[in-house]
């Protein structure tokens, strides 16, 4: 396999998803980056934007199993991980799988469930396995969690602690469509739901091969140093109270590999790193009280950091130069 095959596969998926989802090419690209990195995404936006439709469309394009979990205050960990039920015929306990045992899981309004249920989901995301009554069940691959939360209506919610938010590879916002895209949505869904007629363009085994190739994409030592400097700069900035952890720099490293492969390269450019800086690091930062008073958000501060940290300049970032 080479980078061109990754690029072609990503292009097929993006085109297929775009048959249902209008005007969100950048968001679709970021979701594919997370899929190829075996990471998870926090979709933070207001209701009605199309988060559920996006998750269903992606799952159908990948021929992947899909489950949607509506998080509520009374949702228990066993409601998502599954339970052991006693079978009177066999006189044995049988495991009944919960909705987490799917390849793509939409955790809708994750901040409405209690901390124990949130922790159960995040443990499954990290370990890629769940344990019920002392028995471990490995989650299917590929495994992608898309968790949503409404950033506006916070009454009756349980906000995710910073340490748990940090476990998401990226945080992505869809945003409202522009006027032309909204008109296109009306026309596309006028008579039928295009999702019903959507066909898969790739299968799980091919996704696993793509994920394996992405980890082999070369990152030049100068680009590695650039990633480290960007991450460390967040820990020293006056407007940031809590900077990105080493998990953040590792996430930036892996996502840059995936983005480079999706663009047909087997090596990472500094531009790949800069493009992913906000979606990968923004949710990992805690801005200072003074910055919040002045209305400075994490994204704006990251843009300032990117402008200050020198970009490595090389004639070529090829494999030979990195060895």
C-alpha positions as YAML, in Angstrom:
chain: A
units: angstrom
residues:
- id: 1
  name: UNK
  ca: [0.00, 0.00, 0.00]
- id: 2
  name: UNK
  ca: [1.13, 3.56, -0.70]
- id: 3
  name: UNK
  ca: [-0.12, 7.07, 0.09]
- id: 4
  name: UNK
  ca: [-2.00, 7.29, -3.20]
- id: 5
  name: UNK
  ca: [-4.24, 4.43, -2.11]
- id: 6
  name: UNK
  ca: [-4.98, 6.21, 1.15]
- id: 7
  name: UNK
  ca: [-5.77, 9.38, -0.76]
- id: 8
  name: UNK
  ca: [-8.10, 7.55, -3.14]
- id: 9
  name: UNK
  ca: [-9.91, 5.76, -0.31]
- id: 10
  name: UNK
  ca: [-10.35, 9.00, 1.64]
- id: 11
  name: UNK
  ca: [-11.63, 10.73, -1.48]
- id: 12
  name: UNK
  ca: [-14.22, 7.98, -2.06]
- id: 13
  name: UNK
  ca: [-15.47, 8.24, 1.49]
- id: 14
  name: UNK
  ca: [-15.60, 12.03, 1.43]
- id: 15
  name: UNK
  ca: [-17.52, 12.07, -1.83]
- id: 16
  name: UNK
  ca: [-19.98, 9.47, -0.55]
- id: 17
  name: UNK
  ca: [-20.64, 11.31, 2.71]
- id: 18
  name: UNK
  ca: [-21.06, 14.57, 0.77]
- id: 19
  name: UNK
  ca: [-24.01, 13.00, -1.06]
- id: 20
  name: UNK
  ca: [-25.95, 13.39, 2.18]
- id: 21
  name: UNK
  ca: [-24.08, 16.04, 4.18]
- id: 22
  name: UNK
  ca: [-23.94, 19.43, 2.46]
- id: 23
  name: UNK
  ca: [-21.03, 21.88, 2.72]
- id: 24
  name: UNK
  ca: [-19.07, 20.24, 5.53]
- id: 25
  name: UNK
  ca: [-16.02, 18.99, 3.62]
- id: 26
  name: UNK
  ca: [-13.54, 20.18, 6.26]
- id: 27
  name: UNK
  ca: [-15.47, 18.47, 9.07]
- id: 28
  name: UNK
  ca: [-15.69, 15.23, 7.09]
- id: 29
  name: UNK
  ca: [-11.95, 15.37, 6.49]
- id: 30
  name: UNK
  ca: [-11.28, 15.78, 10.22]
- id: 31
  name: UNK
  ca: [-13.49, 12.80, 11.05]
- id: 32
  name: UNK
  ca: [-11.54, 10.66, 8.60]
- id: 33
  name: UNK
  ca: [-8.30, 11.84, 10.16]
- id: 34
  name: UNK
  ca: [-9.60, 10.67, 13.55]
- id: 35
  name: UNK
  ca: [-10.72, 7.35, 12.06]
- id: 36
  name: UNK
  ca: [-7.29, 6.70, 10.54]
- id: 37
  name: UNK
  ca: [-5.61, 7.59, 13.85]
- id: 38
  name: UNK
  ca: [-7.97, 5.37, 15.84]
- id: 39
  name: UNK
  ca: [-9.00, 8.41, 17.86]
- id: 40
  name: UNK
  ca: [-12.34, 9.83, 18.94]
- id: 41
  name: UNK
  ca: [-14.10, 13.12, 18.28]
- id: 42
  name: UNK
  ca: [-16.11, 15.51, 20.43]
- id: 43
  name: UNK
  ca: [-18.74, 17.24, 18.28]
- id: 44
  name: UNK
  ca: [-19.73, 20.41, 20.08]
- id: 45
  name: UNK
  ca: [-22.56, 22.37, 18.50]
- id: 46
  name: UNK
  ca: [-26.18, 23.38, 18.85]
- id: 47
  name: UNK
  ca: [-29.03, 20.93, 18.05]
- id: 48
  name: UNK
  ca: [-30.27, 20.48, 14.50]
- id: 49
  name: UNK
  ca: [-26.94, 21.00, 12.75]
- id: 50
  name: UNK
  ca: [-26.73, 17.42, 11.46]
- id: 51
  name: UNK
  ca: [-24.41, 15.66, 13.91]
- id: 52
  name: UNK
  ca: [-26.47, 12.46, 14.04]
- id: 53
  name: UNK
  ca: [-26.95, 12.41, 10.28]
- id: 54
  name: UNK
  ca: [-23.20, 12.84, 9.79]
- id: 55
  name: UNK
  ca: [-22.42, 9.89, 12.08]
- id: 56
  name: UNK
  ca: [-24.97, 7.64, 10.36]
- id: 57
  name: UNK
  ca: [-23.71, 8.61, 6.91]
- id: 58
  name: UNK
  ca: [-20.10, 7.91, 7.84]
- id: 59
  name: UNK
  ca: [-21.01, 4.51, 9.30]
- id: 60
  name: UNK
  ca: [-22.97, 3.54, 6.20]
- id: 61
  name: UNK
  ca: [-20.14, 4.66, 3.90]
- id: 62
  name: UNK
  ca: [-17.76, 2.38, 5.80]
- id: 63
  name: UNK
  ca: [-20.16, -0.59, 5.99]
- id: 64
  name: UNK
  ca: [-19.63, -0.31, 9.75]
- id: 65
  name: UNK
  ca: [-22.02, -1.24, 12.54]
- id: 66
  name: UNK
  ca: [-23.60, 1.82, 14.14]
- id: 67
  name: UNK
  ca: [-25.22, 2.54, 17.50]
- id: 68
  name: UNK
  ca: [-26.63, 5.77, 18.88]
- id: 69
  name: UNK
  ca: [-26.75, 6.21, 22.66]
- id: 70
  name: UNK
  ca: [-28.94, 8.98, 24.04]
- id: 71
  name: UNK
  ca: [-27.22, 10.06, 27.25]
- id: 72
  name: UNK
  ca: [-29.62, 10.99, 30.06]
- id: 73
  name: UNK
  ca: [-29.16, 11.59, 33.81]
- id: 74
  name: UNK
  ca: [-30.56, 8.13, 34.66]
- id: 75
  name: UNK
  ca: [-28.33, 6.24, 32.18]
- id: 76
  name: UNK
  ca: [-26.22, 3.61, 33.97]
- id: 77
  name: UNK
  ca: [-22.80, 2.24, 32.93]
- id: 78
  name: UNK
  ca: [-24.39, -1.19, 32.35]
- id: 79
  name: UNK
  ca: [-26.84, 0.40, 29.91]
- id: 80
  name: UNK
  ca: [-23.98, 1.07, 27.52]
- id: 81
  name: UNK
  ca: [-21.53, -1.75, 28.31]
- id: 82
  name: UNK
  ca: [-24.08, -4.58, 28.53]
- id: 83
  name: UNK
  ca: [-25.11, -6.97, 31.30]
- id: 84
  name: UNK
  ca: [-24.89, -10.63, 32.23]
- id: 85
  name: UNK
  ca: [-28.30, -12.34, 32.35]
- id: 86
  name: UNK
  ca: [-28.98, -15.72, 33.91]
- id: 87
  name: UNK
  ca: [-30.31, -18.27, 31.41]
- id: 88
  name: UNK
  ca: [-32.56, -20.75, 33.19]
- id: 89
  name: UNK
  ca: [-32.28, -23.28, 30.38]
- id: 90
  name: UNK
  ca: [-28.50, -23.54, 30.53]
- id: 91
  name: UNK
  ca: [-28.14, -22.53, 34.20]
- id: 92
  name: UNK
  ca: [-25.41, -20.12, 33.11]
- id: 93
  name: UNK
  ca: [-25.00, -16.39, 32.85]
- id: 94
  name: UNK
  ca: [-24.99, -15.02, 29.31]
- id: 95
  name: UNK
  ca: [-23.57, -11.69, 28.27]
- id: 96
  name: UNK
  ca: [-25.93, -9.38, 26.43]
- id: 97
  name: UNK
  ca: [-23.89, -6.78, 24.62]
- id: 98
  name: UNK
  ca: [-24.60, -3.10, 25.09]
- id: 99
  name: UNK
  ca: [-24.57, -0.45, 22.36]
- id: 100
  name: UNK
  ca: [-20.86, 0.21, 22.91]
- id: 101
  name: UNK
  ca: [-20.02, -2.95, 20.99]
- id: 102
  name: UNK
  ca: [-20.37, -1.29, 17.61]
- id: 103
  name: UNK
  ca: [-17.77, 0.09, 15.23]
- id: 104
  name: UNK
  ca: [-19.13, 3.63, 15.18]
- id: 105
  name: UNK
  ca: [-20.88, 4.89, 18.31]
- id: 106
  name: UNK
  ca: [-22.71, 8.19, 18.57]
- id: 107
  name: UNK
  ca: [-22.78, 9.27, 22.22]
- id: 108
  name: UNK
  ca: [-25.47, 11.93, 22.01]
- id: 109
  name: UNK
  ca: [-25.36, 14.71, 24.62]
- id: 110
  name: UNK
  ca: [-22.64, 13.05, 26.64]
- id: 111
  name: UNK
  ca: [-22.71, 15.85, 29.21]
- id: 112
  name: UNK
  ca: [-26.26, 14.87, 30.29]
- id: 113
  name: UNK
  ca: [-25.20, 11.55, 31.82]
- id: 114
  name: UNK
  ca: [-23.70, 11.13, 35.27]
- id: 115
  name: UNK
  ca: [-19.94, 10.96, 35.86]
- id: 116
  name: UNK
  ca: [-19.95, 7.14, 36.30]
- id: 117
  name: UNK
  ca: [-21.51, 6.58, 32.87]
- id: 118
  name: UNK
  ca: [-19.21, 9.15, 31.27]
- id: 119
  name: UNK
  ca: [-16.22, 7.38, 32.83]
- id: 120
  name: UNK
  ca: [-17.42, 3.99, 31.50]
- id: 121
  name: UNK
  ca: [-17.56, 5.39, 27.98]
- id: 122
  name: UNK
  ca: [-14.18, 7.10, 28.22]
- id: 123
  name: UNK
  ca: [-12.57, 3.95, 29.62]
- id: 124
  name: UNK
  ca: [-13.87, 1.97, 26.65]
- id: 125
  name: UNK
  ca: [-12.52, 4.66, 24.31]
- id: 126
  name: UNK
  ca: [-9.08, 4.47, 25.86]
- id: 127
  name: UNK
  ca: [-8.76, 0.73, 26.49]
- id: 128
  name: UNK
  ca: [-10.86, -0.43, 23.49]
- id: 129
  name: UNK
  ca: [-12.35, -3.08, 25.70]
- id: 130
  name: UNK
  ca: [-14.96, -3.37, 28.44]
- id: 131
  name: UNK
  ca: [-15.18, -5.62, 31.48]
- id: 132
  name: UNK
  ca: [-18.53, -6.96, 32.70]
- id: 133
  name: UNK
  ca: [-18.66, -9.25, 35.74]
- id: 134
  name: UNK
  ca: [-14.93, -9.87, 35.50]
- id: 135
  name: UNK
  ca: [-15.05, -10.89, 31.83]
- id: 136
  name: UNK
  ca: [-13.27, -8.69, 29.29]
- id: 137
  name: UNK
  ca: [-14.89, -8.05, 25.92]
- id: 138
  name: UNK
  ca: [-12.75, -6.56, 23.14]
- id: 139
  name: UNK
  ca: [-14.45, -3.83, 21.13]
- id: 140
  name: UNK
  ca: [-14.67, -4.23, 17.35]
- id: 141
  name: UNK
  ca: [-12.28, -2.51, 14.99]
- id: 142
  name: UNK
  ca: [-12.33, 0.03, 13.59]
- id: 143
  name: UNK
  ca: [-13.84, 1.71, 16.64]
- id: 144
  name: UNK
  ca: [-14.81, 5.39, 16.55]
- id: 145
  name: UNK
  ca: [-16.79, 7.31, 19.18]
- id: 146
  name: UNK
  ca: [-18.46, 10.55, 18.14]
- id: 147
  name: UNK
  ca: [-19.64, 12.29, 21.30]
- id: 148
  name: UNK
  ca: [-21.87, 15.34, 21.08]
- id: 149
  name: UNK
  ca: [-22.67, 18.06, 23.54]
- id: 150
  name: UNK
  ca: [-24.65, 21.28, 23.37]
- id: 151
  name: UNK
  ca: [-22.37, 24.18, 24.42]
- id: 152
  name: UNK
  ca: [-25.32, 26.53, 25.06]
- id: 153
  name: UNK
  ca: [-27.92, 24.74, 27.19]
- id: 154
  name: UNK
  ca: [-26.04, 23.66, 30.30]
- id: 155
  name: UNK
  ca: [-28.89, 23.28, 32.82]
- id: 156
  name: UNK
  ca: [-29.05, 19.74, 34.19]
- id: 157
  name: UNK
  ca: [-25.73, 18.70, 32.66]
- id: 158
  name: UNK
  ca: [-22.52, 17.17, 34.02]
- id: 159
  name: UNK
  ca: [-19.64, 18.95, 32.23]
- id: 160
  name: UNK
  ca: [-16.75, 16.67, 31.34]
- id: 161
  name: UNK
  ca: [-13.66, 17.27, 33.51]
- id: 162
  name: UNK
  ca: [-10.61, 18.60, 31.71]
- id: 163
  name: UNK
  ca: [-8.81, 15.27, 32.12]
- id: 164
  name: UNK
  ca: [-11.63, 13.47, 30.32]
- id: 165
  name: UNK
  ca: [-12.00, 16.04, 27.55]
- id: 166
  name: UNK
  ca: [-8.27, 15.57, 26.93]
- id: 167
  name: UNK
  ca: [-8.94, 11.96, 25.91]
- id: 168
  name: UNK
  ca: [-10.74, 13.06, 22.77]
- id: 169
  name: UNK
  ca: [-8.40, 13.29, 19.82]
- id: 170
  name: UNK
  ca: [-10.20, 16.33, 18.40]
- id: 171
  name: UNK
  ca: [-13.05, 18.70, 19.11]
- id: 172
  name: UNK
  ca: [-15.01, 19.76, 16.04]
- id: 173
  name: UNK
  ca: [-17.89, 22.17, 15.50]
- id: 174
  name: UNK
  ca: [-20.09, 21.88, 12.41]
- id: 175
  name: UNK
  ca: [-21.52, 25.40, 12.46]
- id: 176
  name: UNK
  ca: [-24.55, 26.71, 10.63]
- id: 177
  name: UNK
  ca: [-24.62, 26.23, 6.83]
- id: 178
  name: UNK
  ca: [-24.37, 29.26, 4.58]
- id: 179
  name: UNK
  ca: [-27.38, 30.40, 2.57]
- id: 180
  name: UNK
  ca: [-26.59, 28.37, -0.54]
- id: 181
  name: UNK
  ca: [-25.86, 25.20, 1.44]
- id: 182
  name: UNK
  ca: [-29.08, 25.53, 3.43]
- id: 183
  name: UNK
  ca: [-31.04, 25.86, 0.22]
- id: 184
  name: UNK
  ca: [-29.25, 22.77, -1.12]
- id: 185
  name: UNK
  ca: [-30.25, 20.87, 2.04]
- id: 186
  name: UNK
  ca: [-33.91, 21.73, 1.48]
- id: 187
  name: UNK
  ca: [-33.78, 20.46, -2.09]
- id: 188
  name: UNK
  ca: [-31.78, 17.33, -1.27]
- id: 189
  name: UNK
  ca: [-34.23, 16.22, 1.43]
- id: 190
  name: UNK
  ca: [-37.35, 17.46, -0.37]
- id: 191
  name: UNK
  ca: [-38.71, 14.08, -1.46]
- id: 192
  name: UNK
  ca: [-36.57, 11.36, 0.09]
- id: 193
  name: UNK
  ca: [-33.78, 10.85, 2.59]
- id: 194
  name: UNK
  ca: [-30.57, 10.34, 0.55]
- id: 195
  name: UNK
  ca: [-29.12, 8.29, 3.42]
- id: 196
  name: UNK
  ca: [-31.57, 5.49, 2.63]
- id: 197
  name: UNK
  ca: [-30.05, 5.01, -0.82]
- id: 198
  name: UNK
  ca: [-26.41, 5.41, 0.21]
- id: 199
  name: UNK
  ca: [-24.11, 2.45, -0.51]
- id: 200
  name: UNK
  ca: [-20.80, 1.60, 1.25]
- id: 201
  name: UNK
  ca: [-17.58, 2.47, -0.58]
- id: 202
  name: UNK
  ca: [-15.10, 0.67, 1.69]
- id: 203
  name: UNK
  ca: [-15.10, -2.11, 4.29]
- id: 204
  name: UNK
  ca: [-13.60, -2.57, 7.74]
- id: 205
  name: UNK
  ca: [-10.64, -4.68, 6.61]
- id: 206
  name: UNK
  ca: [-9.51, -1.95, 4.22]
- id: 207
  name: UNK
  ca: [-9.84, 0.67, 6.97]
- id: 208
  name: UNK
  ca: [-7.51, -1.39, 9.17]
- id: 209
  name: UNK
  ca: [-4.94, -1.51, 6.37]
- id: 210
  name: UNK
  ca: [-5.16, 2.26, 5.95]
- id: 211
  name: UNK
  ca: [-4.67, 2.76, 9.69]
- id: 212
  name: UNK
  ca: [-1.58, 0.56, 9.59]
- id: 213
  name: UNK
  ca: [-0.08, 2.57, 6.72]
- id: 214
  name: UNK
  ca: [-0.74, 5.92, 8.42]
- id: 215
  name: UNK
  ca: [1.47, 4.99, 11.36]
- id: 216
  name: UNK
  ca: [4.34, 4.48, 8.90]
- id: 217
  name: UNK
  ca: [4.12, 8.00, 7.42]
- id: 218
  name: UNK
  ca: [7.47, 9.71, 7.96]
- id: 219
  name: UNK
  ca: [7.80, 12.73, 10.23]
- id: 220
  name: UNK
  ca: [11.07, 14.61, 9.66]
- id: 221
  name: UNK
  ca: [13.03, 15.43, 12.85]
- id: 222
  name: UNK
  ca: [12.59, 19.14, 12.11]
- id: 223
  name: UNK
  ca: [8.81, 18.67, 11.94]
- id: 224
  name: UNK
  ca: [8.91, 16.65, 15.16]
- id: 225
  name: UNK
  ca: [10.72, 19.55, 16.83]
- id: 226
  name: UNK
  ca: [8.11, 21.94, 15.41]
- id: 227
  name: UNK
  ca: [5.29, 19.88, 16.98]
- id: 228
  name: UNK
  ca: [7.07, 19.84, 20.34]
- id: 229
  name: UNK
  ca: [7.71, 23.60, 20.25]
- id: 230
  name: UNK
  ca: [4.09, 24.37, 19.46]
- id: 231
  name: UNK
  ca: [2.85, 22.17, 22.29]
- id: 232
  name: UNK
  ca: [5.36, 23.48, 24.80]
- id: 233
  name: UNK
  ca: [4.50, 27.07, 23.84]
- id: 234
  name: UNK
  ca: [0.97, 26.49, 25.15]
- id: 235
  name: UNK
  ca: [2.42, 25.74, 28.60]
- id: 236
  name: UNK
  ca: [4.35, 29.01, 28.76]
- id: 237
  name: UNK
  ca: [1.84, 31.44, 27.29]
- id: 238
  name: UNK
  ca: [0.59, 34.13, 29.69]
- id: 239
  name: UNK
  ca: [-3.02, 33.74, 28.54]
- id: 240
  name: UNK
  ca: [-3.11, 29.98, 29.16]
- id: 241
  name: UNK
  ca: [-3.56, 28.59, 32.66]
- id: 242
  name: UNK
  ca: [-3.20, 24.93, 31.66]
- id: 243
  name: UNK
  ca: [-1.31, 23.98, 28.50]
- id: 244
  name: UNK
  ca: [-1.45, 20.88, 26.33]
- id: 245
  name: UNK
  ca: [-0.06, 17.65, 27.78]
- id: 246
  name: UNK
  ca: [2.28, 15.20, 26.00]
- id: 247
  name: UNK
  ca: [-0.91, 13.42, 24.92]
- id: 248
  name: UNK
  ca: [-1.63, 16.58, 22.94]
- id: 249
  name: UNK
  ca: [1.70, 16.57, 21.14]
- id: 250
  name: UNK
  ca: [1.27, 12.86, 20.37]
- id: 251
  name: UNK
  ca: [-2.21, 13.55, 18.99]
- id: 252
  name: UNK
  ca: [-0.84, 16.33, 16.80]
- id: 253
  name: UNK
  ca: [1.87, 13.96, 15.57]
- id: 254
  name: UNK
  ca: [-0.51, 11.14, 14.60]
- id: 255
  name: UNK
  ca: [-3.17, 13.38, 13.05]
- id: 256
  name: UNK
  ca: [-0.51, 15.06, 10.91]
- id: 257
  name: UNK
  ca: [0.53, 11.64, 9.65]
- id: 258
  name: UNK
  ca: [-3.07, 10.84, 8.71]
- id: 259
  name: UNK
  ca: [-3.66, 14.16, 6.97]
- id: 260
  name: UNK
  ca: [-0.44, 13.81, 4.97]
- id: 261
  name: UNK
  ca: [-1.46, 10.31, 3.81]
- id: 262
  name: UNK
  ca: [-4.93, 11.55, 2.86]
- id: 263
  name: UNK
  ca: [-3.24, 14.10, 0.64]
- id: 264
  name: UNK
  ca: [-1.16, 11.48, -1.12]
- id: 265
  name: UNK
  ca: [2.12, 11.94, 0.73]
- id: 266
  name: UNK
  ca: [4.16, 9.53, 2.84]
- id: 267
  name: UNK
  ca: [5.76, 12.41, 4.75]
- id: 268
  name: UNK
  ca: [4.40, 15.24, 6.92]
- id: 269
  name: UNK
  ca: [4.69, 18.93, 6.07]
- id: 270
  name: UNK
  ca: [4.62, 21.76, 8.65]
- id: 271
  name: UNK
  ca: [1.41, 22.95, 6.96]
- id: 272
  name: UNK
  ca: [-0.27, 19.69, 8.00]
- id: 273
  name: UNK
  ca: [0.62, 20.42, 11.61]
- id: 274
  name: UNK
  ca: [-0.60, 24.02, 11.45]
- id: 275
  name: UNK
  ca: [-3.96, 23.02, 9.96]
- id: 276
  name: UNK
  ca: [-4.63, 20.56, 12.77]
- id: 277
  name: UNK
  ca: [-3.40, 22.77, 15.60]
- id: 278
  name: UNK
  ca: [-6.82, 24.15, 16.60]
- id: 279
  name: UNK
  ca: [-9.01, 21.01, 16.37]
- id: 280
  name: UNK
  ca: [-6.38, 18.90, 18.18]
- id: 281
  name: UNK
  ca: [-5.20, 21.29, 20.91]
- id: 282
  name: UNK
  ca: [-7.96, 23.83, 21.48]
- id: 283
  name: UNK
  ca: [-10.04, 21.65, 23.83]
- id: 284
  name: UNK
  ca: [-6.93, 20.69, 25.81]
- id: 285
  name: UNK
  ca: [-6.21, 24.26, 26.91]
- id: 286
  name: UNK
  ca: [-7.55, 26.18, 29.88]
- id: 287
  name: UNK
  ca: [-7.31, 29.91, 29.32]
- id: 288
  name: UNK
  ca: [-6.53, 32.29, 32.17]
- id: 289
  name: UNK
  ca: [-9.24, 34.36, 33.85]
- id: 290
  name: UNK
  ca: [-7.79, 37.55, 32.37]
- id: 291
  name: UNK
  ca: [-7.94, 36.09, 28.87]
- id: 292
  name: UNK
  ca: [-11.58, 35.09, 29.39]
- id: 293
  name: UNK
  ca: [-12.44, 38.59, 30.64]
- id: 294
  name: UNK
  ca: [-10.86, 40.06, 27.53]
- id: 295
  name: UNK
  ca: [-12.77, 37.62, 25.33]
- id: 296
  name: UNK
  ca: [-9.68, 35.78, 24.09]
- id: 297
  name: UNK
  ca: [-10.49, 32.19, 23.24]
- id: 298
  name: UNK
  ca: [-8.13, 29.23, 22.97]
- id: 299
  name: UNK
  ca: [-8.33, 29.24, 19.16]
- id: 300
  name: UNK
  ca: [-7.20, 32.87, 18.97]
- id: 301
  name: UNK
  ca: [-4.31, 32.17, 21.33]
- id: 302
  name: UNK
  ca: [-3.25, 29.14, 19.27]
- id: 303
  name: UNK
  ca: [-3.20, 31.31, 16.16]
- id: 304
  name: UNK
  ca: [-0.89, 33.74, 17.97]
- id: 305
  name: UNK
  ca: [1.37, 30.86, 19.06]
- id: 306
  name: UNK
  ca: [1.51, 29.50, 15.50]
- id: 307
  name: UNK
  ca: [2.56, 32.94, 14.29]
- id: 308
  name: UNK
  ca: [5.35, 33.15, 16.87]
- id: 309
  name: UNK
  ca: [6.89, 29.67, 16.63]
- id: 310
  name: UNK
  ca: [9.32, 29.54, 13.66]
- id: 311
  name: UNK
  ca: [8.24, 27.18, 10.89]
- id: 312
  name: UNK
  ca: [11.03, 24.81, 9.80]
- id: 313
  name: UNK
  ca: [12.11, 25.42, 6.21]
- id: 314
  name: UNK
  ca: [13.53, 22.63, 4.08]
- id: 315
  name: UNK
  ca: [13.81, 22.03, 0.36]
- id: 316
  name: UNK
  ca: [12.34, 18.55, 0.79]
- id: 317
  name: UNK
  ca: [10.61, 16.54, 3.49]
- id: 318
  name: UNK
  ca: [11.04, 13.22, 1.74]
- id: 319
  name: UNK
  ca: [11.77, 9.89, 3.35]
- id: 320
  name: UNK
  ca: [15.46, 10.09, 2.52]
- id: 321
  name: UNK
  ca: [15.88, 13.40, 4.30]
- id: 322
  name: UNK
  ca: [14.39, 12.03, 7.52]
- id: 323
  name: UNK
  ca: [16.58, 8.97, 7.76]
...
